[in-house]
Amino acid sequence: MKKLLSITTIFLILYACSVRPPHNASIRLVIEKQKSLNKTVWGDTTDSLGEINCIGVFVSYPPDELTPAGVCEDASGSLVSTPVLAVGTIPFNYNQPSVLNVNLMAGKNRKFELIGFETHLSACPPFFGIDDYMKINSAPLMILTTLVQDIPAGESTLDLNGSFASKRLIEKCGGNLFNWPVPAVNKGIFIGGNFTSVSSQTHPGMAQIGLIDGNLIPTLDATVSGTVETMDYDPVNKILYIGGSFTSVKGVARNKLAAVNIETGVVTGFAPSADADVYSIKVVENGTKLIAGGAFSNIGGGTRPNLAKLNTIDGSLDVTFNATVAGVVNSVSVVNDKVFFGGAFTTVGGDPNYPYIASVSLLNGSLNSSFMPMVDNTVLAVLTPPAPIGSEVVYLGGDFTTLDSVSRTRLALVNGISGVVNPAFSASASAVSGTVRALALNPANSTLYVGGYFSLVGGASRNQLAAVHSLTGLLMPFNPNVTGTAMGVTSMVFKPELGVLYIAGDFTDVGGIPREKVAAILTKDGAVLNTFSPQVGSGMVKTIIVP
């Protein structure tokens, strides 16, 4: 009997190993154009294609390892099976090989599919969904080549040749070639405000919409009884935090602050119960704490006027943090254990030398007294890009006209240690004719996006949205021409891998194209992303984040 059990055990172990090989293969994929072909524009005579500038590599395993969820036929009758795993994409260079390093399961009969597409975006994303990029780009996706290869354990190199054999899969497969996990791209955008519906479905206050098409994603069904003014996201624990003037979320009593698990839709135990509106929040310390700014006096079971630090597990007050702020806090930003905040306040810790903008320690709320910009009016937007400790910079937007008697009209760049105005950031070139409410940065090309309700920047026509050089303040050609009412653009976020700037507010059109309350703009030329067309009901969108 023992002998029989031993044989059975060995058999099961061998079978398991044959079915699930270990992840122990490191592959260097070398991708290049077939040398015998000189043309860089390819496709059959029925295709209208431009140059392929992005390549995706996909691997499918034998059915005895990963059972296909279904199959799809291409135009030639060949089968393309699912699931297929996206292992990465890289820019395609016609003059020299492109190299992609991946880790795969070692084993036999791995099927490599090389997909090419023409992207109109500024970057070739690390992973992508076929459906999404079909909608963005005019050209259909093409299979360049297919190769079946055994992959040994250890390290090896595999040559994938980009032959230009055009195969139309889009029509045959209904526009959805593969069904794979796409971990690197979150396809949902979170919007908050006082709107009533999205995609003709009742969805007051908060919703998740598609990254590419803007359609409602129904999985986040969180009805908010009031207005959402601000949001932040904890990617580790998949928790979305919201602040505003609401009293309940999904029927659960939550005053002004709440948290929702985006995977389960459950309202968490985070319940600080602020006694007045919350306008800005930031998740800090690896998701264990949250900084909140607003118009409240009592929050988390204690007294903390307008600025507080909370424990995310239950919303209780972090009593070690105590910064007494006399007036409303509208915007909060955190960098290097420093909290920078702006608003309509007049004193911090009773000191009148810190009106409208100040900085305190993230640890205990003590005033960073050296940071003293001395702004003359309300600060509504504060942006602190990542920087080495001691070299912080702070971008400010609002209704001010001077900082410590230095002229800066509603937009400024200051030193994060001293608060001194950066003289290289031109006062005249960056002068904004109306209120600045939102800022976003693209550090890769030194671009600062400026949103609000204005018509001129640096004396040139720019309606509600503009771009200036982040170091000099000089106006850039980017000019989407946003049209709206007295709030204009209230929130925005830049998605670098897509080259897209998402904006929210109470506008009605962008570049003459109807886009109410939410829009996606290609940063390379300021054109609207045509596929992104959310249908948001009455009210407005006040805040937007893209995890």
N, C-alpha and C positions, 0 to 999 in steps of 0.2 A: 504493500500500500504506500509506504514512504517513497519507494522507488518510482511508483506511478506518479505521485504528487510532485516529485523532483522533476521528472520528465515534463509533466504538464507545466510546471513553473517556468522551466527553461524555454519551452515552446511559446508560452505567453510573452516572455521577455523578448524573445527573438521576433515574434510577430509585432509587438509594440514598437520595437526599434525599426522594423521594416516599414511600419506605417507612419511613424513620427520620427524622422531622422533629426539629429541634434542640429541646433543653429551653430554650426562650426565652420562655415565657409566664408572667407573674406575675398570678395571678387573685385578686381579692378577692370571695369568695363571701358574699353577703348572704342569710341564711336566715330566713324569717319565716312565721308562721302565716297561712293564707289569711284575708283580712279578712272575708269573708262568713260565716265559721264562728265561732260564739261558744263552742262547747263545747271544753273542754280534755280531756275523757275521750272517746276515740274508738274506733272499731272497729265491725264489724257486729254483729248481734244474737247471733251464736254465739261472739263473743269475750268473754273476761273480762279486761278490761284496766284498768290504772290510768293515771295521767297519764304521758305520755312526757316524760322529762326529759333525754334525751341523744340527740343526732343524729350519725349517721355519714355522711360523704360519700365516695362511691366513683365512680371514673371508669373506663370501659372504652373502648378505642380500636378503630377499624375493623379488621376481620380482615386487611387487607393491611398493617397496621402491626404488630399483635401477634396472632398466630394463636391463637384460642381453644382451650383444652385440652379443652373440652366445653361442653355447654349444659344448661340446666335450665328446666323449664316451671313457671310459677306457676299459680294456680287459674283464671285467666282464659284460659290458653292462650298467654300471651305468653312469649317466650323471654328468659331471662336468661343471657348468655354469660359464659364465663370465658376468660382471667383478668381480674379486676377489681382495680384498684389502690385500696387504702385511702389516702385523702389526709388524713384526720384526723377527729376527733370533737370536738364542743363541747357544753356544756350548752345545752338548748333553753329559751329564754325566751319565754313566751306574750305578754308585754307589749311587747317590743321586739325588733328584729332581732338575730340572732346573726351574728357576722362571723368567717369563717375565711379566712386568707391561705395560698395554696398556690402551688407552682411546677409547671407541667405542660408537656408537649410541645405546641408550637403546631401547629395543623392543623385539619382539618375533621371533623365528625361525631363529636365526643366525646360519649359517653353518660354523663350524670350521674345517679346513683341516690342518693336521699336515704332513709336508713334510720333509723327511730326505735325506741327501746326504753326500757323503764322499768328503771333501775338501782337496786338496793337498796344499792349501795355509796356511799361518801362522795365519790367523784369520778368524773367522766366521763373515761375514759382517752384518751390521745392516739390510740391505735390499738387495735383489738380483733378477736378472732376470733369469728365468729358462733356457732360451736359453744360456745365458752367462756361467752359471756354468755347464751345460751339456758339453760344449766344453772344459772347463778347466779340468774337472774330468773324470776319466775313467768309473766310475760307473753311471748308469742312476739314476735319482731321483725316489724316491718311496713315495707313500702315506702311512704313518704309520697308520693313523686313521682318521675317519670323525665323527663329533659329531654335532647334531643339538641342540641348547640350547637357552632358553629365557634369555635375559639379563635385569635385573631390573635396574632402576635408582640408582645412588649412588655407593657404593663400594661393591665388591663381589669377591669371589675366585672361579675359575673353574679348575677342574682337567682334564687334557688331558693325557690319557694313551697311551704310545707308543707301541701299539701292532704291531707285525711284520708281517702284512698281505701284501705280495708282490703283487703289481698291476702294470702292465706295461702300462703306459700312453703315453710314448714317441712316439712309432710308430703310435698309433691310432690318436694322436693329432698333428702329424707332427713336434714334438719337441717343440711345443709352447702350454703349458697347459693353461695359463691364460693371460688375457689382463688387466693389472692393472697399475695404476700410481706408479712409483718408484722414489720418490722425493729425496732419500738419496744418490743415486749413479748417478753421471754424467757419461754417457756412452761415452762421446766424449773427445778425446785428440786433442789439437791444436798443429800443427807443422808449422814452418816457416823456410824459407831459400831461395835458388835460384833454387829450383827444378822446373820442367816443368809440371809434371803430377802425379796423384795419382790414383791407380786402373785403369790404362789405360785410364783415362779421363784427358783432359787438365785442369790443375789446378795450374797455376804458382804462386809460392811464399808463399802461405798460404793455409792450408786445415784443416778440422776436420776429424779425423778417429776414428773408433770404439775402445773402451777400451779393448775389448777382442779379436776381430778378426783383427783389423787394417784396415778394409775396409773403403773406403771413405764414409763420411756422407755428402750427397749432399746439405743439407739445408744451410750450410755456403758457399755460392757461392761468394767468394771475390777474384777476380783476382787482383794480385799485379804486378805492372810494375817495377820490380826491386827485390832487396833482402831484406828479413826480417831477422834482426839480433837478435831481442829480442821481447818478449811478456810478458804481465801481464794481469790479469783478475780481474774485479770488480764483485764479485758474487752478490752484492746487486742489482746493476742496470743491470746486465747481459751484461756488456760491455767488449769486448776484445780490449786491446790497443796493437799496434805494432809499432816498431821502426826499422829503417834500412837505406837503400840507395835508396828507391823507390820514384817515383814521382806521382803515382796515385793508388787508390784502387777502384775497380769496376767502373773505368772510371771517378771517382771524383778526382780532383787534390788534392794531399796531399803530401807535401815534407817531407820525412824522418820520419814522425809521423802521426798516424791515429788511429781511434777508430771505431769499428763495433759492432752494437747490434747483439748478436748471435741468438736472437729469431726472429728478423725481417730481419736480413741481411743488414740493413740500415747503411751506413757510417754516423756517427754522425757529429755534428758541430765542434768537436775537431780538430783544424787546426793550430798548432803552426808554421808550415813552417820553419823548421830548415834549415840552409844554408850548412850543412854538415852532415855526417852520425851519426846516433844514435845507440849506442851499448848496452845500458842497461836502463831499466825503472822499476819503482816500483809505484804502486798505493798506495796512503797514505790518511790519514785523511778521512776515511769512503767513499772513492771514489770521494772526491771533488778535490783532488790534485794529481799530478803525478811528480815524480822525474825522470829526464832524464839525462843520461850521454853519452858522445860521443866525436866527433871531431869538433863540431860546434862552431861558435862564436856568431851568431845571431839566436834567437829563440823566439817565442811568441811575436814578435813585439819589442824586446829589445836586448841588448847585455849581454850575459851571457856565457863566454868562458867555454865550455866543461861540465858544470854542471848547471842545472836549475830546478826550481820548477814551475809547470804550473797549471793553473785552467782547470779542465777537462771539464767544460761546453763549453768552446770555444777554449782552447789552449793558451789563453793569459798568459803572464808572471805574476807570483806572485812576484811583485817588492820588497816585504819585504825580500825575500830570495836572498842573494848575496854572492856567494863564488867564487872568481876568481881562476880558476885552469889553470895552464900553462902546457898543454899537454893533451893527449887523456885519457878519462875515459872509462874503459872497463867493469867494474862491479860495481853495486850499491846494497847495502843491508840496510834495515832500521830496527831499534829496539829501543824502548823506546825514541822516539823523537830525535834519533841520526841517521845521515846518514853516513854510512861507504862506502867508494868508493876506488877502486883500478884501476890502469892503468899504462900508460907510462909517466905520468906528472912528473915534477921536482920540482914545487913549488905550494903552496896553499896560496893565499893572499900575494904573494910575498916572502913568507918565505921558504928558501931552506931546512928546517929541516923536511919537510913532503913529501919526494919523494915517488911516487908509491902507497902509501896507506895513507889515512887520514880520519878524522871524523869531521863533522860539525853539527851544530844544525839544526834540521828539521824546526824549527820555522823561523830562519832568515839567516841561512847559515854561522853563525859565527864559527870560528875554535875552535874545542875542543883541545886546545893546549897541554893538558896533554897526549893525545894519540899520541905517537911518536915512532913507531916501527923502523924507519930508515932502510927500506928495500933497498937492493942493486940493484934490478932489477924489471922488470915489474910484476905487480900483475894482473892476468886475472880472478880470481874467489874470491869473498868475500861472506862468509856465516855467518850470525848472528842468531843463534837460539833464540827463546823467552827466556827471563831471567828476574828476578826481577831487578828493577832499581838499578844500582850500582854494579851489578855482571855480566855484559855483558862479553861474550867471542866472539872472532872473529877467524874464520878459514880462512886461506889465501892459495891460490894456484897460481902458475905462473911459472916464469923463474928465480926467485931469489935463492941465495945460503946462504945469511946471513941476519939476522935482528939485527941491532945494534951490529954488530961484532960477534953475536952468530950464529953458524952454523945451518942452517935449509934449506935443499935442496928441494925447490919447493913446500913444504907443511909445514904449521906451524899453531900453536894455540897461540893466544896472548890475553892478558888481554884487555878488552874493554874500560877500564878507562885509563890505563897507556900505553898500547901498549907493555908492557913487555912480552917477550917470556915465555910461560908456560914450566917450566923445566921438568914437568912430561910427556909431550908429546915428546917421544923419537926422537932425531934427527936421529940416525942411523936406527932405525926400520922403520921410516916413510920417509926416503930419497927416492925421486923419480928420475928416470934416465932421464926423459924428461919432456916436458911442461905439466903442469896441467891446464886444461881449465874449469873444472866443478866439483862442490861439491854438495853432498846431504847427509842429516842426518836422521838416524833412532834413535831418542832418547830413544825409548823403550828398545833397547838392546845395546845402546852405540856404534853404528856403523856409521862411516863416510865413505861414498862412494866417490871415487876419480876417475875422468875421464880425459882423455887427450890423448897425444901421447907419450907413454913411454913403456918400456919393463921390467923394474925392479922396485920393491918397497921393500925397506929394504934388497936389495941384492937378493931377490927371484923373480922368473919369474912371471910377471903380465903384460899382454898385454893390454894397453889402458884403463883398468878398474880394480879397486881393492877396497878392504875394509880394513880399519884400525880401531882399537879401538879409539873411539872419545876422550877418556881421556888420554890414554897412547901412542897412535900412533902405537901400536904393530899391525903387519900384521895379518889379519884374513884369514881363509881358503877359503873364497869366491874368485873364480877364473874363471870367464866366458870365458876368452881367446878371446878377441875381435881383429879382424884383419882388418886393413884398411890402409889408406894413411896418409899423413903428418899432418892432423888435428885430426884424431882419434875421440874420444868422445868429443863433443862440448857442450852438454847440457844434463841434466838428472833430473828426479824428482821421488821421492819415494811415492808410494801409499800404506799407511800402512794397510788399511782394506783389501787389496788384497795380501799384502806381495810381491808386484811387483815393480821393479825398471825399469822405462822407460828411454831409452837412445836414443840420437840422435847424428848424426855426418856424417862422410863420410866413415864409415867402410863397409866392404863387407860381413863378416860372424861373428857369435858368437858361440864359442864352436864347430867349424867345420860345423855349420848349416848356410846356406845362409840367411843373413839378411842384406839388404842394407839400410843404412841411418837411420833406426829406428828399435828398438827391445825392447822386454819386457823380463825381467829376473826375475826368482823366487829367492828372496833374501835368502831363506833358504839353497839353495845348488848351486846357480849360474847357474842353467839350464835355457835354453830358454823356454819361454811360447810358446808351439808349435802352439797354435791356433792363435797367434798374428803374422801375416805375411803381413805387408803393402807392397804394390807395388808402390814405389816412383820412378819417372822418373829421367832423367839426372839432374845433379847438386847435391846439398847436403842439408841436414836438419841442420840448425844452432841452432835452439831453439825449445824447447818443453815444454808445460805446461799441467798439468792435473788439471782442476778446482776442 
